[in-house]
């Protein structure tokens, strides 16, 4: 099963519970230095969300593929994040002030706050955060002195000048890694991580992060909101033959960068539950996305075009629509003629953003069922939606985050 119910995970191979592909043993981590005592390895061995098991000294264990078990002696206060789903998770757990870095903060930060604007008391301070991609070096990791790195070591070793020795050095001298990248698309990690790599849904991954922060209650409450939202969607979806054809794309120079809607992976956790007919669903691309020209797009002629990143500062949707309408082929697209080219959200989204982006996608694809998507102007916050037309309660989510 996948994010459409959030209760179980997908695996490609059996996960060796309790193992660590980094060092072969559990790792002690936290806000103080390693104690030197033997690590406590007690943890849930199930394939669902792990729970923390405190040891006599007050430490606890969280587990995640591919890093295995990690023991924490206290809740992290200084946290490295790369992709933005982790920053959103920390905001959801009321630990957003622990974030010390994030991917393209000038794009992601304002975009996240566009959603949080609708949640009383919730916001994220991003202005002074560095982008790890600007300086992905061991020296950068040392300078941050993070208690934990929400980063997949299987991804990190694909970067220039990084190998297993570098991972082990940072783990030993700074703090553990605790991340899972390839669940995003169910891609194949390289050796030595490929044999036992486990895939998680977005909400399963969020649950394991919640264990790191000892925030099981907040996680369970937010998960219940998500399950209710998914239940509303599933109950009201029309039969497949009555669903629109759609694409999720980013408009480039004379082409469209294309992304699937319904494939496995948490990067599609906002579109897959809506189960629209993917106009390029049968296409297989070499990599995480593909590209098509205007003629190919016209051949597919989707009813709806969801423009990825359209609600971020990087794209001007008025300009996107103008370019499509003024193009000799683009102006014949049904989605252009019917004014169904919509600004969509971020691919790298965590649990709070997931709730909003599922609601947004539902209204953009099925306005007759879930209500019309309001007009969105460039740079605006997530649109105000009357309480009777909201697919989840803003007040409830805000209360969970701010009050626990």
N, C-alpha and C positions, 0 to 999 in steps of 0.2 A: 504494500500500500504506500501512498505518498502523502503529500501535504494536504490532500483533499479530506483526510480525516485526522491526520496528525497523531495517530495512536501507535503506529509501528513504523519500522524502517525497512529500507531496501538494502540488501547486501549482495555483492558480487561473489564473495568468497566468505567462508566462515571466519569470524574474528577470533583470534586467540586471546580470550579474556584474561586480563591480568598481566599480559606481557608488555614489554616496551621495546619498540623497534629502534629506539634511540640508543639506550645504554644497556638493555637487557634486564634492568631492575627498575623499581619505582623511583620517583624523583621527589625530593623534599623541596617545597617552595613556600613562599609567603612574603610577608613584609619585613621579616627579620632574616638574619643569615641562617644557613643550614645548620641544624643542630649537631650533626655528626652521629646521631643515634640511628639505629636501624629503622627504616621506614615502615609505617603501618600500611599493610596492603589490603585491609578489609574494605570491600566495596561491593556494590551490587554486581552480580555476574550476568544479569539479564541483558537482552539486546535492546531494551527500551532505554528510558532515561535513567541515569545512575543517581543514586542518593549518597550523601556523604555519611561516613561512619566515623565519629570522633574517636580518637585514641585517648589514653589516659592523660596525655599532656595537652589535650584540647585540639590536636591536629585532626585533619580530616582528609579524605581521599576523593578525588574526582578522576574519572577515566574517559578517554576519548581515543578513537583510532585516528591517526596511526601512532600516537605517542604512548599509549598504554595508560598506566595509573600514575597519577601525580599526587603527592601528599603536600598539603598546605598547612602551615602552622598558624596562619591567620588570614583574614580576608585581604586580598590584594588592594593596595591603595594607589599604585602607580602602574598603569597598564598600557602595553603596546598593542595597538590595533592596526591592521592593514586595511582590509576591505571593510566597507561601512556597515555591513550587517552586525559586526561585533560592537561597534560604537552604539548602534541603535539598541542592541541587547543591553548594554550597560545603562543607557538612559532608561530603558524599560524597567530595569532592576533598581533604579534610583542611585546608580553609581556612575553617572555620566562624568562627574568631575575627576574620575580616576583615569580617563583617557589621556594619553600623552602624545599620540600621533594618529594620523588617519590618512587614507587615500584621498587625494585632491580635496583638501578641506574647503577651498573657496567655492567648489561646486557642491560637495556633499553637505557641508555645514548649513548653508542657507536652505537647501532642499529639505533637509531633515526638520529644520525649524518651521518650514512652511506647513508641515503636518502638525508639529507640536503646538503651533499657534492655536489649534482647535482643542487643545488639552490644557485646562486651567492648571497653572503652576508647573508646567513641564516646558523646559527649554534646554538648549545645549550650547555651551561656550566653546566655539571652535576657532576663533580668530587667530590665536597664536600657536596653533598646532602645526608641527612640521609634517610634510608628506614623505613617508619612507621611500617612495620611488625616487625622490630627488637625491638620496644619499643612502642607498641600500648597502651599507658597509658594516663590518663588525665594529668599527669605531663609533658609528652612529648608535648601534645597540648599546655599547658601553656607556655612551654619553647619556642615554635615557635612564639607565639603571632600573629597568622595569622589574616589577615583582613577578610578572607573567607576560608571555608574548602570545597573543591570540593570532597565531600564524602557524600554518601547516609546514612542518619541516620538509615534507615531500615536495612542496612547491618551492620552498626556499632554496633547495639544492639545485633547482633548475636555473637559478639566477647566476649571472656572471661572477666567477671567482668564489662561489660557495660550494662546499662539499660537506660530507658527514663530519669531518673533523671540525669544521667551523661551527656546525650545529652543536656539537658536543662541547666546544669551548664556551659558547654563549650560555648553554644550559648550566655548565659547571660554575661559571664565573659571574653570571648575571641572573638568569632566571629561566624557568622551563618554557617550552613551547606547548601551546594548547590550542590547536587549530585544525580544521579539516576543510581543505579547499576543493577537492575533486568531487565532493557531494554536490557542488553547484551545477555540474553538467553530467555527472557520472563518467567523467573522463578517467583515463588510465594513468596513475602515477608511475614514475619510473622506479627501477630498482634503487635501493633495497626495500622500498615500501609497497611494491605492487602486489605481493603475494597475499597479504592478509588485510588489505585496505577495506574498511567498512564505510558504506554510504549512510548518511543521515538525512532526514527531512530538516527543513528550517527549524521547526518547533522542537524536534529532538535535539538538535545542536544547541538551541536556546536553553533547553532543559539542563544540558551538561554545563553550560556556562553559568546557569543559575546555581548549580551545585558548587562551583568554584567560589561564588559570592555568598553562599549560605542563604539563598533567597528562594527557597522552595515554595513558600506561600505565594509570593508575588507571581512566580512562574505559573503555578497551578491556576491562579485566578485569571491571569491573562490567557492561558491556554483554553480555559473554559469559554472566554469571550470568542476566541478564534473558532472553537468547535461549534458554538452556536451560530456564528456567521456562516461557516461552511454548511451547517445544517439548513440554514435559510436558503443558501444558494442551491444546494442539491435538491431541495424540496420543490423549488420553483422553476428549475431549468426546463425548457421545452424539449421535446424529442429532437434527436440529432438532426433530422431532416429539416427542422424549422429553425435551426441555429444559423446565425450569419457566418459567412466566410470572413476571415480576418487575417491580418498580418501584423507583426510587430517589427518595425524597421527604424532605421535612422537614415535620413536623407543625406547623401553625399554629393559629390560633384559629378552629376550625370548618372548616378547610380543610387541604389538603395542597399544599405547594409541590412541584412535580414537575420532574424532570430526566430526560433521555433516558439510555439505557444504551449504545446501539450507534452513535450518530452519530459523524461525524469530529470530531477535535479532541483535544488532549492532556488536557483536563479529564475525559475519559472513558477514559483510558488504563488504568484499573483495572477497569472493567466490560466494555468492548468485547471484550477477549480471551476472556471467558467466554461471550459470545454467547447469553445467555439470551433468551427471548422477551419483548421489552419490551411490557408491557401498554398503554403509550401510545405505541408506536413510530410510529404513523401520524399522531400529533398534531403540528401545527405551531403554535408559540407565538410571540407577538410579543415577542421578547426572548430572553434566555438560558434562561428557564424559564417554566413556566406554573403554574396552580393549578386544583385540582378540589375539589369538595365530597365529602362522605361517600357520597352516593348514586351519584355517578359512579365513585368508587373501588369501591363494591360491585358496580356493573355490570361493571367490569373484573375484580374479584376475583382479584388476583394470588396466586400460590402463596407468593411471598416478598416481604417489604417490607424494603428496605435503607434505614435511616434515616441520611441524610447528616448529618455532623457529630456522630453519636451517640457517638463516642469522644473528643470534645473536652469541655472543661469547661463548654461552653455548654448542654449538654442532659443531662437526667437520664433515662436510658432506662427506669428503673422507672416514672417518672411518665408517660412516653410510652406505655408498654404499659398502664398503669392507665387513662389517658384513653381509649385505644382500646377496652379491654375494658368500660369503663363506659358507652360511648356506645351508644345504641339501634341505630344502624346499624353502627358500627365493630365491635361485638362479633360481628357476623355474617360478618366478613371471614375467609376461609379461613386467611390468614397469622396472624391473631390466634388462631383456634381451634386451629391446629396449632403454635402457639408458634414461628413463623418470622418474627418481627419482630426484625431484627438491628440492633445498633449498627454503623454503617458509618463510614468514615474521612473525610478532608478532600478537598474537591474540588481545592484548590490544593496538589497534591502533586508532589514531585520524585522522583528515581530511587530513593532508599532507601525512601521511603514507598510508592512504586509497587510495589516487590517485596513488601512486607508486605500492601498492600491487594489485590493480585492474589491472593495466597495466601488472605487472609481471604475475599474474594469467592468464590473457588473452593470453599472449605469451607462457606460459607453457602448457596450455590446447589446444590452437588453433593456432599453429605456421603457418599453411598454410593460415590463415586468417589475423592474427594480427602481423605476423613476428616472426622469431625465437627468443627464449630467449637466450641471449649471455651466454658464459661460465662464471660461477661464482666461484671464488676461495675463500676458507675460509678466513675470515677477511677482504675481499675487501669491498669497498664501493659499493653501488648499481651500476650495470654495466653501462658504457657509451653506450648509444643507439643513433645512428645517428638521426639527427633531422627529417629526412623524415620517420623514423620508430617509432617515439615517438607517444604515444596515447594522450598526453597532452603536452602543452608547458611549459618547465622548466622556460624559461625567463618570461613568463606571471605570473606564480605562484610566482617566486622570487620578481618580481616587486610589486605585490599586497602586499606581506608580508613586504617588506622593505620600500616601498614608500606609501602604502595605496591607 
